């Protein structure tokens, strides 16, 4: 009867057929076959839908928010640099921040056109979930320092699958950067020690041949203030930029007010020769004319003019279309705002737009083979403002083509089979233990239960060890 396979009966001598020693041997052989020779049967071993650019950025920013830091902005230039680094590691078969020919992370970042002031890199491979990868980075002091650094404002992620050092794996490159010296979570830097001053000596009398006494009229020093940053006429992409400057011949504590249109927009106290003012809110888009004033005095700076341009070009999603033919996808969309560079990151490839720079209508040709599994549009303008949008859903594989994954669990076929078998054996084991206890035969069967339980623990640990990876 069917129940003889699942629970102990007289016919199976109180040993369910599906938990017998021959069954355990078959489970073991089947798992070995799937995990070691899966690719021969077309079973994907490296797919993991949770390892993607968006999830890793989201989890990274989640950790930063918990630490009281601002979110990092997805930067297409850093994403391009990360992708170039990943492809270089696959091409030259190395697993390190520095390549066999002296390649450094910084050269990939510069080559992508990102002229950083601060930059950093994290690497990971062999992970199957974004959560597991970010947890591993956070458990490592050096990787955690990168994720929680106030020096960074931008982030770029590349997720590439391939064979590295003889093993099929998923490689993740995470790059950080900042184009300015302005950092997050800081206000005015520690003020320099007050300039030591002494009482000016009494001017000496000057005697002439006629014994006439001449006393110099100027006996003091003039206080002054000037703005050093932003520079005159500078175009700035950070609307939260602070105003910095310096004073001369000030002693003790003083207050600097920043005025725009005769209204105070920010103040700061200082004791040294340098100062920094954090505006009460972000600067609005466009031109700003400001002056710095020493409070309660007539001392003020010359007018300083700068421009805030922080609005990145964006994809008008209402105009986005994907047309498919026998060999390619043709992607078309309109861009809101002026752009200088449009690139499409398709899995591990970068595809440039076919359209002239700045044209509102953009067209991109994307090969159908291999079918795209991750597609992002990255836009940037001439001053470095960037935006990124994922459009993978427009390239989703039809259901009949999805035989290589189990979408319910977002796992590969291999992982789904592994989880299914160990879960099935666990349910059977629990049912049998419950039956033995109910029939008061647990003592008689404790040896069999222990054997199956030990097998289950060993197999489960060995299988799920594969869900971890390595970082560097």
Steps between C-alpha positions, in 0.01 A plus 500: 500500500600862446525574871776238534730745319432782747434358848603188695267199457514127561560444128814718496610371843452840660736671255345727237633406158591862420719517812665162456873461437452433124291819476766704681765363262284599201449852640873536546584379149234724347624809687857421398393467137307828501767703677807367323370430150201734476632702203512184288122480533451874447446576869631846582721512809581868528170682439365710785247771431561678830860578403448813293601863493179638650487259796864550596468880486178485704659282770813717507295814550295324766819441700603864450165629623531286813836669558350846453652556155339613178424270208752445224384590149532248220760640262522362144869584469583302815273220377694497171829493693375210715393309191838558333677374814281187515559420133873556547509249786323241286722572199827478696376246758589674825313569824643809661474877517822519297558317173795289391638786289461763768139590418341707778135581576578867449603459137161346417322785679700768318459321167122520546528879522444526875759748630473410865622673811419193712455144369478145630420144396344183646502160327292188553459167324305180542204652686146415398311772683564871527420478870773242560754707308431826683498318837845361419629844405360648822672229704838599353648819654657626178194434283271643768715813508439552128123450531472736798750762384380860512748577220283340233195635319480271195493125442528268201430125491584230248366144525656263248474122465779293351783259565766629737801292596335183373166548674167635375409790725330835539745787543395830659700823483387790721665837440462818702592858418465869563575770244541769768671546835162549664418199718187378676423534868749778570469869566776747555839339536686560821595864508867578494649634819446872539772707348719632778516875498697750706440861581660710226798696633466875536617654173838652525538872460697599197739788543607718214784742476275774638399279796140477363306208642297292246255233618366248242125534453421127433542292818255206459422204276188473285261209551374333185295202387480315170328193351733227378240238400294479285729666251384799300282376212536134604233251390415264788296180488457467877211719623606448863845653444640705789648846465860526616728794550763671708547815705798713589576678825214352702550389858284290728166357388309668221188431293483488121168562324440406138263739325307453178273783386572672833358203693700275732497146359756347735726576798793344677727577794877471464811583700778466246582651165279259303126438517229290340126565485238229449192651336174432681369315192617391157579767243242533226584433136654790312725797569574628851667825607620505859720701734656411836466746789660513844199534728459834680767660283523672165755244380374310196638309204474570134196351328547141392299341218456127445252272325321193636435241231401179678218379278600192304348410163226239535331239285140581412362152574168584335683509165712188551442227242670170422451356149621145434613349172677175416844612624467815711294707737464866399462720807367854453414771754507874559732675747388780730782751524830532318729200498859436398520123538244220483605142551302184549644238735378162380621229738879525462503721190486877444313617191517864391207689352477535122372859524703824485589662834219711645228378265166455676413174323742216576528164327705198609540161332535204738585148377245231584759232569572440776165615630543800735438421868594843639461830312567854629497837325767736635498872415747777579539866406806719439546589868475144631136472610386143452183293512432132458183300444449125476295384202552123529124444507479608136722206405342229715529150363176333407382225731593219258860628502528504879566131554838568658376656821232476764349850515312432823822477698718717273749214504674291240356161404784331687432692820128430470565124472739510796252684719216275386678176591629605841159650585322183392728279712457731799120482478515120477736483795273716716194292406680176588629634832144612585368151411768325711419717800126442458553124476751507787766344280744791492766322710496204264549723197736763640795356307326533162374849586848609604654362178254679272520819709880504487490445123250786461713742705821416312337531157316821587813670637706396198235620255438835662869567545481568128278800570801684642784642299825688544584869510815699456 
